[in-house]
Amino acid sequence: MLPDRLKSFFVDNRISLIVAAAFFMETLDGSIIVTALPAIAHSFGEATLALSVAISAYMIALAVFVPAAGWASERYGARRVFASAVAVFTIASLLCGLSPNFWSFIAARVLQGSAAAFMSPVGRLVVLRETPKHRLIESLGLIVWPALIGPVVGPPLGGLIATYASWHWIFFLNLPIGALGLWLVLRYVPAHEPADESKQRFDVYGFAITSLALVTLLQGLAFIAESPAQRWAGLALVVAGLVVGALAVRHAQRHPAPILNLQSAREPTFVMSTLAAGFWGRVAINTAPFLLPLMFQIGFADNALRAGLMLLVYMAGNLAMKAATTWMLKQHGFRRVLVYNGYAHAATLLGCALMGPGWPLPVICVVLVLAGMTRSMHFTALNTIAFADIPASARGGATTLSAVSSQVAAALAVAFATLALALAQRIAGGEGLQLRDFQIAFGISAALMAGASLWMMRLAHDAGASVTARA
């Protein structure tokens, strides 16, 4: 009986699973390189810090090309663009592993990030187009788990490969996954020819100023997070990015076919879940994976392996919640889940703020599991309701805008957590990070999450009812 149920599950969800596999390859590749940087730098004869550009180049390339994904999917068809992105990402992975020197490696990483920019929004668009509304929660829930697991599994896996094999295999592992994924996309994802009216000319000016705004903003946030000496330069870049971003928004409102389609910004549920309360909730949620491993190593004096295992406990909570997510949303509706689960996640962040080396290990594990469970529930609810009331004609622009928002929120979370640590250190007046600094930073994140949940109460009571089948 079980094999039949599994077969039915895979048949019913094969498109979502194919997209989820591509997302996992993308998110894993974005984080697995972190612990392998020393090995890569040594093989190229470079300083480890010099290789940090391999991460920033990937993120910036991803941010730059995300706005073009919506236009490309409408112009050439979502299936064709998604398959091409998987193919280019796989080829770029091979080039990364075969890179003979530093600059060829960076160029391959830029190519990887460019392909990843098309995989996320277009893959989500494929799922939206091929999934009936009554199954939207389950389908979008399946493609959320790579974003939850990849950043947690990546660093310890990268360290394991770099230590016991060779860093090249970090990228070679993508080859069979990418090849199989490409075959599955071409085999099972239906092809839809784009309508004639969708064949608009590419908005070159809109793409240029939108990309400039994203690059400036993300690089400014990176400067703020990396070094106190660069914080003023980072702040100047952030301000410049916001100004250019305002010009990009103004252009998008006036252009007949803008690269950044803001039609979805007229839908209240999309605005609340993606651009308003949901955005700041994502920032608060994304601080935990950054703060936890540092707190365990610096505040608890644990080694890297033990800190990694604690993150695996945190990931277990993410996975444990998956089975209950659909039932919870259909039983209680999006507004109630997002508000009360948001408060629950704020409580778990406060629990992390109260943790100390003297706490019993089982109690720490319970806090981490609960934090992972509420994190998973919130991400799934936000990602689903964002598209619940979006008409089919606006889904391309909505997926692009959602991807841009998520990318900025993830980068802002690191800067926010870093600034919270610096503020805590300045208040305490100590030299070097201490456990209390992490506790204060977690407390600030908990306050941000609680504020975002309070804001979410403005969401309509019947928001997303067409997806949950609740009147």
DORO-479016 format. One record per residue (C-alpha): residue in three letters; x, y, z. Coordinates in nm, 3 decimals, decimal comma. Example, Ala and Ser with C-alpha at 12.3 -4.5 7.8 and 13.67 -1.06 7.14 Angstrom:
DORO-479016
ALA | 1,230 | -0,450 | 0,780 $
SER | 1,367 | -0,106 | 0,714 $
//
This chain:
DORO-479016
MET | 0,000 | 0,000 | 0,000 $
LEU | 0,276 | 0,243 | 0,090 $
PRO | 0,452 | 0,213 | -0,247 $
ASP | 0,120 | 0,296 | -0,419 $
ARG | 0,075 | 0,601 | -0,201 $
LEU | 0,429 | 0,714 | -0,270 $
LYS | 0,378 | 0,664 | -0,641 $
SER | 0,057 | 0,866 | -0,629 $
PHE | 0,235 | 1,141 | -0,432 $
PHE | 0,517 | 1,166 | -0,685 $
VAL | 0,277 | 1,166 | -0,980 $
ASP | 0,052 | 1,433 | -0,829 $
ASN | 0,343 | 1,655 | -0,727 $
ARG | 0,606 | 1,578 | -0,988 $
ILE | 0,627 | 1,932 | -1,125 $
SER | 0,664 | 2,078 | -0,774 $
LEU | 0,926 | 1,815 | -0,689 $
ILE | 1,123 | 1,888 | -1,008 $
VAL | 1,125 | 2,261 | -0,929 $
ALA | 1,212 | 2,186 | -0,564 $
ALA | 1,513 | 1,979 | -0,673 $
ALA | 1,639 | 2,269 | -0,885 $
PHE | 1,585 | 2,509 | -0,595 $
PHE | 1,777 | 2,279 | -0,362 $
MET | 2,071 | 2,267 | -0,601 $
GLU | 2,065 | 2,648 | -0,615 $
THR | 2,034 | 2,717 | -0,240 $
LEU | 2,285 | 2,448 | -0,149 $
ASP | 2,538 | 2,592 | -0,391 $
GLY | 2,494 | 2,936 | -0,241 $
SER | 2,592 | 2,817 | 0,109 $
ILE | 2,809 | 2,507 | 0,065 $
ILE | 3,106 | 2,713 | -0,054 $
VAL | 3,142 | 2,902 | 0,277 $
THR | 3,334 | 2,637 | 0,470 $
ALA | 3,539 | 2,541 | 0,163 $
LEU | 3,678 | 2,890 | 0,100 $
PRO | 4,015 | 2,824 | 0,273 $
ALA | 4,073 | 2,512 | 0,061 $
ILE | 3,976 | 2,691 | -0,261 $
ALA | 4,195 | 2,991 | -0,174 $
HIS | 4,492 | 2,764 | -0,099 $
SER | 4,461 | 2,587 | -0,435 $
PHE | 4,465 | 2,923 | -0,616 $
GLY | 4,742 | 3,069 | -0,400 $
GLU | 4,513 | 3,346 | -0,271 $
ALA | 4,421 | 3,473 | 0,075 $
THR | 4,100 | 3,331 | 0,215 $
LEU | 3,938 | 3,674 | 0,245 $
ALA | 4,004 | 3,733 | -0,125 $
LEU | 3,775 | 3,441 | -0,204 $
SER | 3,483 | 3,608 | -0,028 $
VAL | 3,421 | 3,777 | -0,361 $
ALA | 3,309 | 3,435 | -0,488 $
ILE | 3,008 | 3,465 | -0,257 $
SER | 2,934 | 3,831 | -0,321 $
ALA | 2,974 | 3,788 | -0,699 $
TYR | 2,717 | 3,506 | -0,693 $
MET | 2,466 | 3,711 | -0,488 $
ILE | 2,510 | 4,026 | -0,695 $
ALA | 2,472 | 3,841 | -1,025 $
LEU | 2,160 | 3,676 | -0,889 $
ALA | 2,016 | 4,010 | -0,780 $
VAL | 2,099 | 4,181 | -1,111 $
PHE | 1,926 | 3,929 | -1,335 $
VAL | 1,620 | 3,847 | -1,121 $
PRO | 1,420 | 4,139 | -1,268 $
ALA | 1,474 | 4,002 | -1,620 $
ALA | 1,326 | 3,663 | -1,530 $
GLY | 0,963 | 3,774 | -1,557 $
TRP | 1,012 | 3,931 | -1,900 $
ALA | 1,204 | 3,628 | -2,028 $
SER | 0,937 | 3,381 | -1,912 $
GLU | 0,661 | 3,584 | -2,078 $
ARG | 0,865 | 3,635 | -2,396 $
TYR | 1,000 | 3,283 | -2,447 $
GLY | 0,783 | 3,063 | -2,223 $
ALA | 0,841 | 2,958 | -1,861 $
ARG | 0,934 | 2,597 | -1,945 $
ARG | 1,197 | 2,698 | -2,198 $
VAL | 1,353 | 2,959 | -1,970 $
PHE | 1,352 | 2,729 | -1,666 $
ALA | 1,511 | 2,443 | -1,859 $
SER | 1,777 | 2,679 | -1,998 $
ALA | 1,851 | 2,812 | -1,649 $
VAL | 1,901 | 2,459 | -1,514 $
ALA | 2,129 | 2,375 | -1,805 $
VAL | 2,340 | 2,691 | -1,769 $
PHE | 2,365 | 2,645 | -1,392 $
THR | 2,489 | 2,289 | -1,441 $
ILE | 2,746 | 2,397 | -1,702 $
ALA | 2,862 | 2,679 | -1,472 $
SER | 2,907 | 2,423 | -1,192 $
LEU | 3,134 | 2,220 | -1,418 $
LEU | 3,332 | 2,533 | -1,504 $
CYS | 3,370 | 2,615 | -1,133 $
GLY | 3,514 | 2,271 | -1,064 $
LEU | 3,750 | 2,290 | -1,362 $
SER | 3,864 | 2,650 | -1,301 $
PRO | 4,245 | 2,672 | -1,329 $
ASN | 4,279 | 3,011 | -1,158 $
PHE | 4,111 | 3,270 | -0,939 $
TRP | 3,951 | 3,488 | -1,207 $
SER | 3,813 | 3,202 | -1,413 $
PHE | 3,654 | 3,071 | -1,094 $
ILE | 3,493 | 3,410 | -1,021 $
ALA | 3,364 | 3,429 | -1,379 $
ALA | 3,206 | 3,084 | -1,342 $
ARG | 3,043 | 3,192 | -1,015 $
VAL | 2,896 | 3,498 | -1,187 $
LEU | 2,753 | 3,269 | -1,455 $
GLN | 2,609 | 3,046 | -1,182 $
GLY | 2,442 | 3,340 | -1,008 $
SER | 2,300 | 3,463 | -1,338 $
ALA | 2,140 | 3,124 | -1,405 $
ALA | 2,011 | 3,102 | -1,046 $
ALA | 1,835 | 3,435 | -1,098 $
PHE | 1,611 | 3,272 | -1,359 $
MET | 1,563 | 2,942 | -1,174 $
SER | 1,383 | 3,074 | -0,865 $
PRO | 1,112 | 3,308 | -1,000 $
VAL | 1,051 | 3,113 | -1,321 $
GLY | 1,039 | 2,779 | -1,138 $
ARG | 0,780 | 2,923 | -0,898 $
LEU | 0,584 | 3,054 | -1,197 $
VAL | 0,584 | 2,705 | -1,351 $
VAL | 0,432 | 2,563 | -1,031 $
LEU | 0,172 | 2,841 | -1,011 $
ARG | 0,061 | 2,783 | -1,370 $
GLU | 0,039 | 2,406 | -1,348 $
THR | -0,125 | 2,374 | -1,005 $
PRO | -0,500 | 2,402 | -0,934 $
LYS | -0,580 | 2,655 | -0,662 $
HIS | -0,709 | 2,393 | -0,419 $
ARG | -0,363 | 2,228 | -0,420 $
LEU | -0,157 | 2,547 | -0,415 $
ILE | -0,062 | 2,521 | -0,047 $
GLU | 0,081 | 2,171 | -0,086 $
SER | 0,265 | 2,253 | -0,408 $
LEU | 0,423 | 2,579 | -0,288 $
GLY | 0,501 | 2,411 | 0,044 $
LEU | 0,711 | 2,153 | -0,139 $
ILE | 0,925 | 2,416 | -0,310 $
VAL | 0,985 | 2,604 | 0,017 $
TRP | 1,185 | 2,328 | 0,187 $
PRO | 1,503 | 2,374 | -0,024 $
ALA | 1,533 | 2,731 | 0,106 $
LEU | 1,495 | 2,600 | 0,459 $
ILE | 1,737 | 2,307 | 0,433 $
GLY | 2,004 | 2,423 | 0,186 $
PRO | 2,159 | 2,699 | 0,401 $
VAL | 2,174 | 2,465 | 0,700 $
VAL | 2,312 | 2,156 | 0,525 $
GLY | 2,549 | 2,350 | 0,299 $
PRO | 2,823 | 2,468 | 0,540 $
PRO | 2,884 | 2,133 | 0,717 $
LEU | 2,865 | 1,942 | 0,387 $
GLY | 3,111 | 2,182 | 0,224 $
GLY | 3,353 | 2,140 | 0,513 $
LEU | 3,321 | 1,762 | 0,496 $
ILE | 3,392 | 1,752 | 0,120 $
ALA | 3,680 | 1,999 | 0,142 $
THR | 3,836 | 1,805 | 0,431 $
TYR | 3,801 | 1,446 | 0,314 $
ALA | 3,781 | 1,481 | -0,066 $
SER | 3,844 | 1,790 | -0,280 $
TRP | 3,662 | 2,121 | -0,306 $
HIS | 3,605 | 2,052 | -0,676 $
TRP | 3,342 | 1,792 | -0,582 $
ILE | 3,129 | 2,065 | -0,427 $
PHE | 3,051 | 2,172 | -0,783 $
PHE | 3,078 | 1,835 | -0,957 $
LEU | 2,792 | 1,708 | -0,738 $
ASN | 2,560 | 1,939 | -0,931 $
LEU | 2,628 | 1,763 | -1,262 $
PRO | 2,411 | 1,451 | -1,218 $
ILE | 2,143 | 1,651 | -1,034 $
GLY | 2,133 | 1,914 | -1,308 $
ALA | 2,133 | 1,661 | -1,592 $
LEU | 1,850 | 1,462 | -1,434 $
GLY | 1,658 | 1,780 | -1,356 $
LEU | 1,689 | 1,906 | -1,714 $
TRP | 1,556 | 1,576 | -1,849 $
LEU | 1,264 | 1,582 | -1,606 $
VAL | 1,174 | 1,941 | -1,696 $
LEU | 1,172 | 1,861 | -2,067 $
ARG | 0,982 | 1,537 | -2,005 $
TYR | 0,709 | 1,644 | -1,762 $
VAL | 0,665 | 2,022 | -1,762 $
PRO | 0,407 | 2,124 | -2,026 $
ALA | 0,512 | 2,373 | -2,288 $
HIS | 0,293 | 2,681 | -2,338 $
GLU | 0,361 | 2,909 | -2,628 $
PRO | 0,375 | 3,274 | -2,518 $
ALA | 0,090 | 3,494 | -2,638 $
ASP | 0,163 | 3,745 | -2,911 $
GLU | 0,085 | 4,037 | -2,682 $
SER | 0,353 | 3,914 | -2,436 $
LYS | 0,630 | 3,970 | -2,690 $
GLN | 0,722 | 4,314 | -2,563 $
ARG | 1,056 | 4,480 | -2,622 $
PHE | 1,308 | 4,449 | -2,343 $
ASP | 1,302 | 4,747 | -2,104 $
VAL | 1,675 | 4,827 | -2,118 $
TYR | 1,660 | 5,145 | -1,911 $
GLY | 1,439 | 4,985 | -1,646 $
PHE | 1,672 | 4,686 | -1,625 $
ALA | 1,976 | 4,913 | -1,591 $
ILE | 1,843 | 5,129 | -1,307 $
THR | 1,676 | 4,838 | -1,127 $
SER | 2,001 | 4,638 | -1,141 $
LEU | 2,200 | 4,942 | -1,026 $
ALA | 1,963 | 4,990 | -0,732 $
LEU | 1,989 | 4,623 | -0,626 $
VAL | 2,368 | 4,604 | -0,666 $
THR | 2,422 | 4,928 | -0,475 $
LEU | 2,183 | 4,828 | -0,199 $
LEU | 2,322 | 4,474 | -0,156 $
GLN | 2,684 | 4,590 | -0,169 $
GLY | 2,606 | 4,860 | 0,086 $
LEU | 2,450 | 4,602 | 0,317 $
ALA | 2,756 | 4,381 | 0,268 $
PHE | 2,987 | 4,668 | 0,367 $
ILE | 2,778 | 4,739 | 0,675 $
ALA | 2,793 | 4,374 | 0,778 $
GLU | 3,161 | 4,313 | 0,705 $
SER | 3,357 | 4,584 | 0,885 $
PRO | 3,301 | 4,886 | 1,113 $
ALA | 3,545 | 5,082 | 0,896 $
GLN | 3,318 | 5,035 | 0,594 $
ARG | 2,988 | 5,117 | 0,761 $
TRP | 2,972 | 5,480 | 0,651 $
ALA | 3,054 | 5,380 | 0,293 $
GLY | 2,794 | 5,104 | 0,320 $
LEU | 2,535 | 5,349 | 0,453 $
ALA | 2,606 | 5,586 | 0,163 $
LEU | 2,558 | 5,300 | -0,085 $
VAL | 2,233 | 5,195 | 0,082 $
VAL | 2,097 | 5,549 | 0,059 $
ALA | 2,207 | 5,569 | -0,307 $
GLY | 2,042 | 5,233 | -0,372 $
LEU | 1,715 | 5,353 | -0,220 $
VAL | 1,722 | 5,670 | -0,431 $
VAL | 1,789 | 5,479 | -0,752 $
GLY | 1,527 | 5,226 | -0,645 $
ALA | 1,271 | 5,505 | -0,615 $
LEU | 1,359 | 5,611 | -0,972 $
ALA | 1,315 | 5,249 | -1,085 $
VAL | 0,969 | 5,235 | -0,923 $
ARG | 0,872 | 5,564 | -1,088 $
HIS | 0,989 | 5,431 | -1,425 $
ALA | 0,796 | 5,105 | -1,374 $
GLN | 0,477 | 5,300 | -1,304 $
ARG | 0,509 | 5,496 | -1,628 $
HIS | 0,649 | 5,239 | -1,872 $
PRO | 0,391 | 5,034 | -2,070 $
ALA | 0,593 | 4,711 | -2,030 $
PRO | 0,844 | 4,761 | -1,746 $
ILE | 1,109 | 4,508 | -1,651 $
LEU | 0,975 | 4,526 | -1,294 $
ASN | 0,600 | 4,483 | -1,326 $
LEU | 0,428 | 4,640 | -1,026 $
GLN | 0,077 | 4,523 | -1,111 $
SER | 0,084 | 4,276 | -0,822 $
ALA | 0,161 | 4,562 | -0,580 $
ARG | -0,206 | 4,661 | -0,613 $
GLU | -0,315 | 4,338 | -0,444 $
PRO | -0,335 | 4,390 | -0,063 $
THR | -0,243 | 4,032 | 0,030 $
PHE | 0,067 | 4,042 | -0,190 $
VAL | 0,176 | 4,377 | -0,047 $
MET | 0,126 | 4,267 | 0,313 $
SER | 0,300 | 3,929 | 0,271 $
THR | 0,586 | 4,037 | 0,044 $
LEU | 0,655 | 4,409 | 0,072 $
ALA | 0,527 | 4,509 | 0,417 $
ALA | 0,487 | 4,296 | 0,732 $
GLY | 0,599 | 3,978 | 0,556 $
PHE | 0,922 | 4,144 | 0,441 $
TRP | 1,025 | 4,243 | 0,795 $
GLY | 0,916 | 3,903 | 0,922 $
ARG | 1,156 | 3,744 | 0,673 $
VAL | 1,435 | 3,971 | 0,795 $
ALA | 1,378 | 3,865 | 1,157 $
ILE | 1,351 | 3,497 | 1,066 $
ASN | 1,671 | 3,503 | 0,859 $
THR | 1,879 | 3,639 | 1,148 $
ALA | 1,868 | 3,308 | 1,336 $
PRO | 2,073 | 3,094 | 1,091 $
PHE | 2,339 | 3,368 | 1,098 $
LEU | 2,346 | 3,420 | 1,475 $
LEU | 2,309 | 3,062 | 1,600 $
PRO | 2,638 | 2,907 | 1,476 $
LEU | 2,833 | 3,212 | 1,595 $
MET | 2,666 | 3,207 | 1,935 $
PHE | 2,739 | 2,839 | 1,986 $
GLN | 3,105 | 2,879 | 1,891 $
ILE | 3,176 | 3,212 | 2,062 $
GLY | 2,921 | 3,232 | 2,343 $
PHE | 2,907 | 2,862 | 2,428 $
ALA | 3,271 | 2,785 | 2,335 $
ASP | 3,156 | 2,490 | 2,121 $
ASN | 3,358 | 2,364 | 1,826 $
ALA | 3,240 | 2,400 | 1,465 $
LEU | 3,112 | 2,042 | 1,448 $
ARG | 2,891 | 2,080 | 1,755 $
ALA | 2,760 | 2,413 | 1,626 $
GLY | 2,678 | 2,245 | 1,294 $
LEU | 2,493 | 1,966 | 1,473 $
MET | 2,286 | 2,225 | 1,661 $
LEU | 2,187 | 2,373 | 1,327 $
LEU | 2,080 | 2,028 | 1,213 $
VAL | 1,847 | 2,016 | 1,514 $
TYR | 1,711 | 2,350 | 1,401 $
MET | 1,659 | 2,204 | 1,052 $
ALA | 1,473 | 1,908 | 1,201 $
GLY | 1,213 | 2,151 | 1,328 $
ASN | 1,172 | 2,289 | 0,976 $
LEU | 1,106 | 1,942 | 0,841 $
ALA | 0,878 | 1,836 | 1,128 $
MET | 0,637 | 2,118 | 1,057 $
LYS | 0,587 | 2,032 | 0,691 $
ALA | 0,330 | 1,761 | 0,760 $
ALA | 0,107 | 1,997 | 0,960 $
THR | 0,138 | 2,313 | 0,750 $
THR | -0,141 | 2,243 | 0,501 $
TRP | -0,383 | 2,133 | 0,772 $
MET | -0,308 | 2,438 | 0,986 $
LEU | -0,364 | 2,682 | 0,701 $
LYS | -0,686 | 2,518 | 0,586 $
GLN | -0,815 | 2,483 | 0,940 $
HIS | -0,734 | 2,831 | 1,070 $
GLY | -0,673 | 3,050 | 0,762 $
PHE | -0,373 | 3,259 | 0,665 $
ARG | -0,433 | 3,562 | 0,886 $
ARG | -0,464 | 3,370 | 1,211 $
VAL | -0,165 | 3,147 | 1,131 $
LEU | 0,061 | 3,435 | 1,028 $
VAL | -0,028 | 3,645 | 1,333 $
TYR | -0,012 | 3,379 | 1,604 $
ASN | 0,269 | 3,177 | 1,447 $
GLY | 0,461 | 3,504 | 1,413 $
TYR | 0,424 | 3,567 | 1,784 $
ALA | 0,526 | 3,206 | 1,851 $
HIS | 0,841 | 3,249 | 1,643 $
ALA | 0,919 | 3,573 | 1,827 $
ALA | 0,892 | 3,373 | 2,149 $
THR | 1,140 | 3,114 | 2,019 $
LEU | 1,384 | 3,392 | 1,923 $
LEU | 1,346 | 3,523 | 2,278 $
GLY | 1,413 | 3,168 | 2,397 $
CYS | 1,737 | 3,170 | 2,198 $
ALA | 1,821 | 3,501 | 2,369 $
LEU | 1,783 | 3,338 | 2,710 $
MET | 1,989 | 3,026 | 2,631 $
GLY | 2,324 | 2,976 | 2,799 $
PRO | 2,594 | 2,709 | 2,835 $
GLY | 2,436 | 2,597 | 3,162 $
TRP | 2,111 | 2,500 | 2,997 $
PRO | 2,044 | 2,124 | 2,965 $
LEU | 2,099 | 2,001 | 2,609 $
PRO | 1,742 | 1,862 | 2,574 $
VAL | 1,596 | 2,203 | 2,663 $
ILE | 1,820 | 2,377 | 2,404 $
CYS | 1,712 | 2,122 | 2,143 $
VAL | 1,343 | 2,185 | 2,222 $
VAL | 1,391 | 2,560 | 2,171 $
LEU | 1,573 | 2,502 | 1,841 $
VAL | 1,311 | 2,256 | 1,713 $
LEU | 1,029 | 2,497 | 1,798 $
ALA | 1,218 | 2,782 | 1,630 $
GLY | 1,258 | 2,569 | 1,317 $
MET | 0,893 | 2,464 | 1,319 $
THR | 0,757 | 2,818 | 1,345 $
ARG | 1,010 | 2,937 | 1,085 $
SER | 0,892 | 2,673 | 0,839 $
MET | 0,526 | 2,753 | 0,898 $
HIS | 0,580 | 3,125 | 0,847 $
PHE | 0,779 | 3,088 | 0,525 $
THR | 0,524 | 2,851 | 0,373 $
ALA | 0,230 | 3,072 | 0,469 $
LEU | 0,397 | 3,386 | 0,333 $
ASN | 0,505 | 3,225 | 0,006 $
THR | 0,158 | 3,081 | -0,053 $
ILE | -0,066 | 3,374 | 0,035 $
ALA | 0,153 | 3,607 | -0,172 $
PHE | 0,014 | 3,444 | -0,489 $
ALA | -0,330 | 3,340 | -0,363 $
ASP | -0,516 | 3,638 | -0,510 $
ILE | -0,283 | 3,726 | -0,798 $
PRO | -0,453 | 3,700 | -1,140 $
ALA | -0,285 | 3,484 | -1,401 $
SER | -0,184 | 3,789 | -1,606 $
ALA | 0,020 | 3,930 | -1,316 $
ARG | 0,192 | 3,612 | -1,194 $
GLY | 0,511 | 3,672 | -1,393 $
GLY | 0,564 | 4,014 | -1,240 $
ALA | 0,461 | 3,887 | -0,896 $
THR | 0,717 | 3,606 | -0,894 $
THR | 0,991 | 3,848 | -0,997 $
LEU | 0,895 | 4,105 | -0,734 $
SER | 0,873 | 3,832 | -0,470 $
ALA | 1,218 | 3,700 | -0,560 $
VAL | 1,369 | 4,048 | -0,540 $
SER | 1,204 | 4,107 | -0,202 $
SER | 1,330 | 3,775 | -0,063 $
GLN | 1,686 | 3,843 | -0,183 $
VAL | 1,694 | 4,187 | -0,022 $
ALA | 1,540 | 4,053 | 0,300 $
ALA | 1,807 | 3,781 | 0,327 $
ALA | 2,088 | 4,033 | 0,277 $
LEU | 1,927 | 4,281 | 0,516 $
ALA | 1,898 | 4,010 | 0,783 $
VAL | 2,277 | 3,965 | 0,794 $
ALA | 2,333 | 4,339 | 0,817 $
PHE | 2,062 | 4,373 | 1,081 $
ALA | 2,207 | 4,093 | 1,293 $
THR | 2,560 | 4,233 | 1,258 $
LEU | 2,448 | 4,580 | 1,360 $
ALA | 2,255 | 4,435 | 1,653 $
LEU | 2,573 | 4,259 | 1,771 $
ALA | 2,774 | 4,580 | 1,733 $
LEU | 2,510 | 4,778 | 1,925 $
ALA | 2,504 | 4,518 | 2,202 $
GLN | 2,883 | 4,520 | 2,223 $
ARG | 2,888 | 4,900 | 2,246 $
ILE | 2,623 | 4,902 | 2,521 $
ALA | 2,813 | 4,641 | 2,722 $
GLY | 3,144 | 4,819 | 2,661 $
GLY | 3,341 | 4,497 | 2,627 $
GLU | 3,609 | 4,399 | 2,378 $
GLY | 3,528 | 4,108 | 2,155 $
LEU | 3,194 | 3,935 | 2,118 $
GLN | 3,045 | 3,779 | 2,431 $
LEU | 2,741 | 3,562 | 2,495 $
ARG | 2,543 | 3,863 | 2,618 $
ASP | 2,590 | 4,034 | 2,280 $
PHE | 2,420 | 3,744 | 2,102 $
GLN | 2,145 | 3,739 | 2,363 $
ILE | 2,074 | 4,109 | 2,303 $
ALA | 2,082 | 4,057 | 1,924 $
PHE | 1,829 | 3,774 | 1,952 $
GLY | 1,613 | 3,994 | 2,173 $
ILE | 1,614 | 4,268 | 1,908 $
SER | 1,522 | 4,012 | 1,640 $
ALA | 1,238 | 3,886 | 1,859 $
ALA | 1,107 | 4,243 | 1,893 $
LEU | 1,122 | 4,289 | 1,513 $
MET | 0,931 | 3,963 | 1,461 $
ALA | 0,667 | 4,062 | 1,714 $
GLY | 0,625 | 4,400 | 1,544 $
ALA | 0,586 | 4,233 | 1,203 $
SER | 0,320 | 4,000 | 1,350 $
LEU | 0,132 | 4,295 | 1,500 $
TRP | 0,139 | 4,463 | 1,158 $
MET | 0,009 | 4,141 | 1,000 $
MET | -0,317 | 4,185 | 1,193 $
ARG | -0,413 | 4,434 | 0,922 $
LEU | -0,441 | 4,141 | 0,679 $
ALA | -0,801 | 4,074 | 0,574 $
HIS | -0,973 | 3,793 | 0,767 $
ASP | -1,062 | 3,614 | 0,444 $
ALA | -0,723 | 3,662 | 0,277 $
GLY | -0,629 | 3,356 | 0,073 $
ALA | -0,972 | 3,196 | 0,119 $
SER | -0,971 | 3,081 | -0,244 $
VAL | -0,664 | 2,869 | -0,169 $
THR | -0,775 | 2,727 | 0,166 $
ALA | -1,132 | 2,674 | 0,040 $
ARG | -1,261 | 2,869 | 0,339 $
ALA | -1,556 | 3,099 | 0,280 $
//
